[in-house]
Amino acid sequence: MTSFSYIPIFIAVVDAGSFSGAAIKLNITKSAVSKRISQFEEELGVRLLHRTTRRLSLTQAGLKYYDYARSALQLAKEGEDAITQMQDKPQGILRLSAPMAFGRLHISPLIPPFLSQNPGVEINMVMDDRVVNLVEGGFDMGIRIGQLADSTMIARPLAPCTSVLCASPEYLHRHGTPQSPHDLSQHNCLFYSYFLGGTEWIFNSHEGVSRFLPKGNYQVNNSEALYDALLAGLGICQMPKFIVGPALADGRLVSLLPNYRLPKHSIYAIYPQRLHVPAKMRTFLDYLLVHFGENSLYRQCYEN
C-alpha cells in the first residue's frame, strides 16, 4: 500500500487550507500537490476534499480520515525522534522560525559557526515578523519575543528583552522633549503593528501605571523599518535595545522618560512538546543558551 506516502501531503493541504499553501510548505509545485491528492483519493476510492474556486473543505470521509492521518504522522515523527535521539552526533534538518529583526541581527550570525561545529546538521530558517504556528508550519523550533499565547509549547527563556522609548536629537530639537507619558499626545508616535504586548504603551513609575495609546503617521510590521524612521527624525517609538543599542551608544538616538519604566519582556526558544527531543534540537538549544546566557556579550550589551 502506497497511501502512507500521501499522508504528509494530505495533512499539509488541510492545515494550509489550499493546494498553493501546501505547495509552499512542502517546496513542491501546486500541480504536484493537486495530482497527489487526486491519486490518493483514487486509491482510497473516496473523495477527501470538496474543491471550489474559493476554498477547500473536508468531506465527511476526509474529516474522519484526517484524525487518523494526523495521529499516524505524529507517531511517525515520534519514532524518528526516538531514533535521532540515539545518535551520538546531531544530524538532520533543523527547521527554525525567527522574527525578522532579531533573527537577522542576533540569530543569523550564530548559524555559520554552529554549522561548522555540527557538519551533520542542516538549518532551514524562516524569518518572519508574523507569529506562525510551528506545528502547521513544520518547524522544529521558534524564537519568540514578548507574551506567549500558546501554552502547549515548551518555552525556554534565552534572555531579557529590554525596551526603551527613544527619538533622534533632530526630532527632539524640532518638537521638544516629552517629560511624561501625557506629553506623548503632542508627538508623532511610531508603532510596531505586530507587537505581542498589545497596542498600548505601558509605563511604570512611583506614581503607578500609565497607559498611552500611540498615534502617529507611520505604523509598520517590521522593527528595522521603524529604526530607519527614528534615525530619519520622523517621530518617537518604543524599541528593543537589541536593535537601537548602538544608536543610543553613539548619540544618534536619545532615550526618553527615564523615570518611567517600560514592561520587561523575554526572548524564548519554543518548540512543540515531544517524547524525544532529537540531538540536533538539544545541541542547538544549548548553543543558544550559551550565547544569550548570564555572562554572554549579548547580556552585557543589551540587558540594561
Phi, psi and chi 1 to 4 in degrees:
 res  aa     phi    psi   chi1   chi2   chi3   chi4
   1 MET       -  130.9 -180.0  179.4  -69.5      -
   2 THR  -100.1    3.3   60.8      -      -      -
   3 SER   -63.1  -25.5   60.6      -      -      -
   4 PHE   -61.1  -31.6  -71.9  108.9      -      -
   5 SER   -70.8  -19.2   65.1      -      -      -
   6 TYR   -85.1  -19.2  -64.1  119.1      -      -
   7 ILE   -58.1  -49.5  -72.2  177.4      -      -
   8 PRO   -59.7  -34.1  -23.1   34.5      -      -
   9 ILE   -69.7  -44.5  -61.1  174.3      -      -
  10 PHE   -60.5  -45.5  173.3   63.0      -      -
  11 ILE   -61.5  -43.3  -65.6  -65.1      -      -
  12 ALA   -62.7  -39.8      -      -      -      -
  13 VAL   -65.0  -45.7  169.0      -      -      -
  14 VAL   -64.5  -45.4  175.6      -      -      -
  15 ASP   -66.2  -38.0  -71.1  -14.3      -      -
  16 ALA   -80.7  -24.2      -      -      -      -
  17 GLY    79.9    7.4      -      -      -      -
  18 SER  -163.9  158.7   66.4      -      -      -
  19 PHE   -67.5  -39.4  -70.3  144.0      -      -
  20 SER   -66.0  -41.3   57.7      -      -      -
  21 GLY   -64.3  -40.1      -      -      -      -
  22 ALA   -65.7  -37.9      -      -      -      -
  23 ALA   -61.9  -41.3      -      -      -      -
  24 ILE   -63.6  -45.1  -66.5  172.2      -      -
  25 LYS   -63.9  -39.8  176.7 -178.8  176.5 -178.9
  26 LEU   -89.4   -8.2  -62.5  169.2      -      -
  27 ASN    61.9   41.7 -163.2   28.5      -      -
  28 ILE  -132.6  175.7   58.4  177.8      -      -
  29 THR   -78.8  156.9   64.6      -      -      -
  30 LYS   -61.4  -40.9  177.6 -178.3  175.4 -178.2
  31 SER   -64.1  -34.8   60.1      -      -      -
  32 ALA   -67.0  -39.7      -      -      -      -
  33 VAL   -62.5  -48.8  172.3      -      -      -
  34 SER   -59.7  -41.9  179.2      -      -      -
  35 LYS   -64.7  -42.8 -178.8  178.7  179.9 -179.9
  36 ARG   -66.0  -38.0  -64.7  -74.9  -78.0  173.6
  37 ILE   -66.1  -41.4  -67.7  -61.9      -      -
  38 SER   -62.6  -42.0  -64.7      -      -      -
  39 GLN   -63.3  -39.3  -69.4  172.3  -22.0      -
  40 PHE   -62.4  -47.9 -168.7   22.2      -      -
  41 GLU   -62.3  -38.5  -69.7  176.0  -34.5      -
  42 GLU   -65.2  -41.3 -176.1  176.4  -12.7      -
  43 GLU   -65.9  -40.4 -178.6  173.3  -50.3      -
  44 LEU   -75.8  -23.1  -68.6  174.6      -      -
  45 GLY    75.4   26.2      -      -      -      -
  46 VAL  -151.9  148.1   65.1      -      -      -
  47 ARG   -84.7  130.6 -176.8  169.7  -69.8  -83.1
  48 LEU   -98.5  -26.9  -60.8  172.2      -      -
  49 LEU  -130.0  137.6  -63.7  166.7      -      -
  50 HIS   -84.6  129.5  -68.7  -59.6      -      -
  51 ARG  -114.2  126.0  -60.3  162.0  174.4   81.5
  52 THR  -127.9  174.0   67.7      -      -      -
  53 THR   -68.3  -20.7   55.4      -      -      -
  54 ARG  -101.7  -34.4  -67.0 -171.4  175.1 -176.7
  55 ARG  -157.7  166.8   62.3 -170.6  -65.9  -91.9
  56 LEU  -111.2  147.7  -65.2  175.8      -      -
  57 SER  -146.4  154.1   60.9      -      -      -
  58 LEU   -77.5  138.9  -72.3  166.6      -      -
  59 THR   -75.7  175.2   64.5      -      -      -
  60 GLN   -61.5  -41.2 -174.8  174.9   -0.7      -
  61 ALA   -66.4  -40.2      -      -      -      -
  62 GLY   -63.9  -39.3      -      -      -      -
  63 LEU   -63.5  -42.0 -175.6   61.9      -      -
  64 LYS   -68.6  -41.5 -171.8  170.0 -174.1  177.9
  65 TYR   -68.8  -33.7 -173.9   81.9      -      -
  66 TYR   -57.7  -41.7  175.9   79.1      -      -
  67 ASP   -61.0  -43.7  -68.8  -26.1      -      -
  68 TYR   -68.6  -41.4  -72.1  103.2      -      -
  69 ALA   -64.2  -42.3      -      -      -      -
  70 ARG   -61.2  -43.5  168.6   63.2   75.8 -177.9
  71 SER   -64.8  -40.8  -62.5      -      -      -
  72 ALA   -64.4  -42.1      -      -      -      -
  73 LEU   -65.6  -39.3 -173.6   61.5      -      -
  74 GLN   -64.7  -41.6 -177.6   60.4   37.7      -
  75 LEU   -63.9  -39.0  -75.3  172.0      -      -
  76 ALA   -64.0  -40.8      -      -      -      -
  77 LYS   -66.2  -38.3  -72.2 -178.1  176.9  179.3
  78 GLU   -65.5  -37.1  -70.9  177.5    5.1      -
  79 GLY   -63.8  -41.3      -      -      -      -
  80 GLU   -63.3  -42.8 -179.8 -177.9  -32.1      -
  81 ASP   -61.9  -41.8  -70.5  -14.0      -      -
  82 ALA   -62.2  -37.4      -      -      -      -
  83 ILE   -71.9  -46.9  -66.9  172.9      -      -
  84 THR   -66.9  -26.5   56.7      -      -      -
  85 GLN   -65.7  -25.5 -169.9 -178.5   45.4      -
  86 MET   -80.3  -12.6  -62.3  170.2   61.1      -
  87 GLN   -70.9  140.6  -62.7  167.5  -14.1      -
  88 ASP   -69.7  -35.6  -66.5  -27.5      -      -
  89 LYS  -117.4  140.6  -64.2 -178.7  179.1 -179.9
  90 PRO   -64.4  137.1   21.6  -31.3      -      -
  91 GLN  -155.8  163.1   53.7 -173.6  -62.3      -
  92 GLY   106.4  179.2      -      -      -      -
  93 ILE   -88.2  127.4  -60.5  174.3      -      -
  94 LEU  -107.1  114.5  178.7   66.0      -      -
  95 ARG   -95.5  120.5  -62.7  173.4  177.3   84.8
  96 LEU  -124.5  134.2  177.3   65.0      -      -
  97 SER  -110.9  132.1  167.5      -      -      -
  98 ALA  -144.6  147.7      -      -      -      -
  99 PRO   -65.3  151.5   21.0  -29.7      -      -
 100 MET   -59.3  -57.9 -174.8   66.6   69.9      -
 101 ALA   -66.8  -50.5      -      -      -      -
 102 PHE   -64.5  -38.3 -172.2   79.5      -      -
 103 GLY   -62.5  -45.0      -      -      -      -
 104 ARG   -69.7  -41.7 -169.2 -174.6   70.1   79.3
 105 LEU   -80.5  -36.5  -66.3  171.7      -      -
 106 HIS  -126.6  -15.6  -60.0  -71.6      -      -
 107 ILE   -98.6  -45.1  -61.3  -64.3      -      -
 108 SER   -53.9  -43.9  178.1      -      -      -
 109 PRO   -63.9  -19.5  -22.6   34.6      -      -
 110 LEU   -84.2  -17.7  -58.6  179.6      -      -
 111 ILE   -67.6  -50.1  -59.4  -59.0      -      -
 112 PRO   -55.7  -48.8  -28.3   38.2      -      -
 113 PRO   -64.6  -34.2   16.3  -27.8      -      -
 114 PHE   -63.2  -44.9  176.1   81.9      -      -
 115 LEU   -67.7  -32.1  -67.1  177.4      -      -
 116 SER   -65.7  -37.0  -64.3      -      -      -
 117 GLN   -77.7  -23.3  -62.6  166.8   22.4      -
 118 ASN  -130.6   74.3  -59.6  -84.1      -      -
 119 PRO   -65.1  -15.7   22.6  -32.9      -      -
 120 GLY   -83.2   -4.6      -      -      -      -
 121 VAL  -102.2  140.2  177.0      -      -      -
 122 GLU  -115.0  137.0  -61.1  177.3   32.7      -
 123 ILE  -111.7  128.1  -71.0 -176.3      -      -
 124 ASN  -114.2   98.5 -176.6  -20.4      -      -
 125 MET  -105.3  131.0 -179.2  165.9   67.3      -
 126 VAL  -113.3  119.5  175.6      -      -      -
 127 MET  -101.1  122.6  -66.8 -172.7  -69.5      -
 128 ASP  -155.2  131.9 -166.2  -28.7      -      -
 129 ASP   -76.9  -11.7  -78.5  -26.8      -      -
 130 ARG   -75.0  148.8  -66.5  175.2  -60.7  173.3
 131 VAL   -86.4  105.4  179.0      -      -      -
 132 VAL   -91.3  154.0  -60.3      -      -      -
 133 ASN   -79.1  117.6 -175.5  -63.9      -      -
 134 LEU   -62.9  -40.9  -63.7 -172.1      -      -
 135 VAL   -67.5  -49.9  175.4      -      -      -
 136 GLU   -65.8  -31.9  -67.3 -179.3    2.2      -
 137 GLY   -83.0   -5.8      -      -      -      -
 138 GLY    74.0   27.3      -      -      -      -
 139 PHE   -91.8  145.4  -67.2  102.3      -      -
 140 ASP   -82.2  -35.0  -64.0  -62.1      -      -
 141 MET  -152.2  151.5 -174.6 -178.7  -62.9      -
 142 GLY  -134.2  152.9      -      -      -      -
 143 ILE  -105.8  127.0  -54.6  -61.2      -      -
 144 ARG  -130.5  147.7  -64.9  -72.2 -178.2  -91.9
 145 ILE  -126.2  129.6  -58.4  171.9      -      -
 146 GLY   102.4 -153.0      -      -      -      -
 147 GLN   -73.8  137.1  -61.4  175.9   -0.2      -
 148 LEU  -102.2  124.2  -60.3  179.8      -      -
 149 ALA   -89.9  -29.8      -      -      -      -
 150 ASP   -94.2  104.2 -168.8  -12.3      -      -
 151 SER   -78.1   -7.4   60.1      -      -      -
 152 THR   -78.9  -11.8   65.6      -      -      -
 153 MET   -87.3  148.1  -66.0  -74.9  162.6      -
 154 ILE   -84.4  127.9  -64.6  175.2      -      -
 155 ALA  -120.0  123.6      -      -      -      -
 156 ARG  -110.3  115.3  -67.5  -69.8  -58.8  -86.0
 157 PRO   -63.3  131.9  -18.1   31.5      -      -
 158 LEU   -99.0  -46.6  -63.8  178.0      -      -
 159 ALA  -165.9  159.2      -      -      -      -
 160 PRO   -69.0  156.0  -14.5   28.8      -      -
 161 CYS  -118.5  101.1  178.7      -      -      -
 162 THR   -89.0  130.5  -56.1      -      -      -
 163 SER  -115.7  156.0  -64.1      -      -      -
 164 VAL  -137.1  153.9  -65.2      -      -      -
 165 LEU   -93.6  128.2 -164.9   71.9      -      -
 166 CYS  -149.3  165.7   55.8      -      -      -
 167 ALA  -158.1  167.8      -      -      -      -
 168 SER   -81.8  154.6   70.9      -      -      -
 169 PRO   -58.4  -35.0  -25.1   34.8      -      -
 170 GLU   -63.8  -43.7  -67.5   77.2   14.0      -
 171 TYR   -63.2  -45.1  174.7   85.5      -      -
 172 LEU   -66.1  -33.0  -61.9  174.5      -      -
 173 HIS   -65.1  -36.7  178.0   73.2      -      -
 174 ARG   -80.2  -35.2  -65.4 -165.7  -50.5  -91.8
 175 HIS  -118.1   -4.2  -58.6  -79.0      -      -
 176 GLY    88.4  164.9      -      -      -      -
 177 THR  -105.9  122.0  -59.3      -      -      -
 178 PRO   -66.7  142.7   24.9  -33.9      -      -
 179 GLN  -106.5  -13.9  -59.2  -59.1  -45.8      -
 180 SER  -151.9  162.8   71.8      -      -      -
 181 PRO   -56.7  -30.1  -28.8   37.2      -      -
 182 HIS   -62.6  -34.3  179.9  -93.0      -      -
 183 ASP   -66.1  -19.6  -65.3  -19.4      -      -
 184 LEU   -65.4  -19.9  -66.1  174.4      -      -
 185 SER   -64.9  -16.8   60.8      -      -      -
 186 GLN   -95.7    8.7  -53.7  -59.3  -44.4      -
 187 HIS  -123.7  161.4  -71.6  -90.3      -      -
 188 ASN   -84.8  106.5 -168.6   37.2      -      -
 189 CYS  -101.8  119.6  -64.8      -      -      -
 190 LEU   -87.8  151.2  -43.4  179.0      -      -
 191 PHE  -141.7  136.3 -175.1   64.7      -      -
 192 TYR   -88.0  114.1  175.2   60.9      -      -
 193 SER   -78.5   -9.8   53.1      -      -      -
 194 TYR  -102.6   12.7  -80.8  172.9      -      -
 195 PHE   -61.8  124.0 -178.7   51.5      -      -
 196 LEU   -72.8  -16.0  -64.2 -179.0      -      -
 197 GLY   -79.1   -5.4      -      -      -      -
 198 GLY   108.5  179.6      -      -      -      -
 199 THR   -84.6  -21.7   56.4      -      -      -
 200 GLU   -81.7  149.2  -70.2 -176.9  -44.8      -
 201 TRP   -93.8  129.7  -70.7   -8.0      -      -
 202 ILE  -115.8  131.1  -59.1  174.2      -      -
 203 PHE  -123.9  140.2  -58.1   91.1      -      -
 204 ASN  -116.0  134.9  -64.2  -76.4      -      -
 205 SER  -151.2 -178.1   71.1      -      -      -
 206 HIS   -64.9  -16.7   68.8  -82.2      -      -
 207 GLU   -83.7   -9.2  -58.7  169.1   -5.3      -
 208 GLY   115.0 -156.7      -      -      -      -
 209 VAL   -97.1  130.2  177.3      -      -      -
 210 SER  -115.0  139.9  -58.4      -      -      -
 211 ARG  -121.5  139.1  -62.4  177.1 -178.4  -87.8
 212 PHE  -140.2  132.2  174.3   74.1      -      -
 213 LEU   -95.2  107.9 -174.0   63.6      -      -
 214 PRO   -67.2  139.5   24.6  -33.0      -      -
 215 LYS  -135.2  135.1  -65.9 -177.6  179.5  179.8
 216 GLY  -170.0 -174.1      -      -      -      -
 217 ASN   -98.8   14.0   61.8    3.3      -      -
 218 TYR  -150.0  115.7 -169.1   32.8      -      -
 219 GLN  -123.6  139.9  -65.1 -174.6   17.2      -
 220 VAL  -152.0  153.5   64.3      -      -      -
 221 ASN   -95.7   24.9   62.0   -5.1      -      -
 222 ASN  -140.7  125.0 -177.8  -86.8      -      -
 223 SER   -67.1  -34.0  -64.2      -      -      -
 224 GLU   -70.1  -28.7  -71.1 -174.3  -68.3      -
 225 ALA   -66.6  -39.3      -      -      -      -
 226 LEU   -64.6  -38.0  -73.0  173.6      -      -
 227 TYR   -59.6  -43.6 -177.1   47.2      -      -
 228 ASP   -60.6  -41.9  -69.6  -20.3      -      -
 229 ALA   -66.3  -38.6      -      -      -      -
 230 LEU   -62.1  -47.7  -80.5  171.4      -      -
 231 LEU   -63.5  -28.9  -67.0  176.0      -      -
 232 ALA   -80.7   -3.5      -      -      -      -
 233 GLY    81.4   26.9      -      -      -      -
 234 LEU   -76.9  -34.2 -176.8   61.0      -      -
 235 GLY  -178.9 -157.6      -      -      -      -
 236 ILE  -111.8  144.6  -66.6  174.8      -      -
 237 CYS  -150.3  150.7 -169.8      -      -      -
 238 GLN   -89.0  122.0  175.9  179.2  -50.9      -
 239 MET  -137.6  149.9  -68.2  -73.1  -76.6      -
 240 PRO   -74.6  144.5   24.6  -32.7      -      -
 241 LYS   -65.1  -24.8  -88.6 -166.9  175.4 -179.6
 242 PHE   -66.2  -12.0   67.9   74.2      -      -
 243 ILE  -102.7  -49.8  -66.9  178.5      -      -
 244 VAL   -92.9   -2.8  -60.4      -      -      -
 245 GLY   -50.8  -50.1      -      -      -      -
 246 PRO   -61.7  -37.6  -25.8   35.9      -      -
 247 ALA   -71.3  -31.7      -      -      -      -
 248 LEU   -69.0  -38.4  -68.3  171.6      -      -
 249 ALA   -67.0  -36.0      -      -      -      -
 250 ASP  -100.7    7.0   63.2   22.2      -      -
 251 GLY    87.4    3.1      -      -      -      -
 252 ARG   -71.0  -24.6  -73.3  175.9  -66.2  158.0
 253 LEU  -129.7  155.0  -67.5  176.5      -      -
 254 VAL  -123.1  132.1  176.9      -      -      -
 255 SER   -76.2  138.5  179.7      -      -      -
 256 LEU  -115.5  162.3  -55.9  173.6      -      -
 257 LEU    48.9   61.2  -56.9 -175.2      -      -
 258 PRO   -62.9  -22.3   23.6  -34.2      -      -
 259 ASN   -88.5    1.4  -64.2  -36.9      -      -
 260 TYR  -121.0  112.0  -64.5   85.1      -      -
 261 ARG   -88.1  138.1  -57.4 -179.3  -52.6  -81.5
 262 LEU   -84.4  153.6  -64.7  173.5      -      -
 263 PRO   -59.5  147.0  -22.1   32.8      -      -
 264 LYS   -88.1  138.0  -68.7 -174.2  176.4 -179.6
 265 HIS  -124.0  175.3  -62.5  -71.5      -      -
 266 SER  -131.3  159.2  -65.7      -      -      -
 267 ILE  -106.5  129.4  -58.3  165.2      -      -
 268 TYR  -122.5  150.8  -60.2   91.1      -      -
 269 ALA  -101.5  124.4      -      -      -      -
 270 ILE  -121.5  151.9   67.0  169.5      -      -
 271 TYR  -157.0  152.9   51.4   93.2      -      -
 272 PRO   -64.8  148.9  -18.9   31.3      -      -
 273 GLN   -63.7  135.4  -63.7 -173.3   39.4      -
 274 ARG  -149.1  150.4   47.2 -150.0  -55.3  174.8
 275 LEU   -65.3  -37.1  -66.7  177.2      -      -
 276 HIS  -128.9  122.5  -52.0  -79.7      -      -
 277 VAL   -90.0  116.8  177.8      -      -      -
 278 PRO   -60.2  155.0  -20.5   31.8      -      -
 279 ALA   -59.6  -35.7      -      -      -      -
 280 LYS   -62.0  -37.0   60.8 -175.0  178.9 -177.5
 281 MET   -74.4  -44.1  -74.3 -178.7   57.7      -
 282 ARG   -61.3  -42.5  -65.8 -161.6  -45.4  -89.3
 283 THR   -67.3  -41.7  -56.5      -      -      -
 284 PHE   -68.9  -39.0 -172.6   68.1      -      -
 285 LEU   -63.7  -44.1  179.6   58.5      -      -
 286 ASP   -60.5  -38.3  -70.0  -17.8      -      -
 287 TYR   -62.2  -44.3 -179.8   75.4      -      -
 288 LEU   -65.1  -41.2  -67.3  178.5      -      -
 289 LEU   -62.7  -33.5  -70.2  171.0      -      -
 290 VAL   -69.5  -44.8  169.1      -      -      -
 291 HIS   -75.7  -18.7  -78.1  -85.5      -      -
 292 PHE  -116.9   11.0  -64.8  105.6      -      -
 293 GLY   -75.5 -174.6      -      -      -      -
 294 GLU   -54.2  -43.0  -69.6  -67.5  -22.3      -
 295 ASN  -101.5   19.1  -60.8  -43.5      -      -
 296 SER   -78.9  158.0   65.2      -      -      -
 297 LEU   -62.2  -34.6 -179.9   61.8      -      -
 298 TYR   -58.1  -47.9  177.4   89.2      -      -
 299 ARG   -61.8  -41.4  -65.3  -76.7 -172.3  107.6
 300 GLN   -62.9  -34.6  -64.0  173.4   25.9      -
 301 CYS   -87.1  -34.2  -65.8      -      -      -
 302 TYR  -125.1   -2.9  -57.1  111.0      -      -
 303 GLU   -78.7  -41.0 -177.3  171.9   -5.1      -
 304 ASN  -100.2      -  -62.3  -44.5      -      -
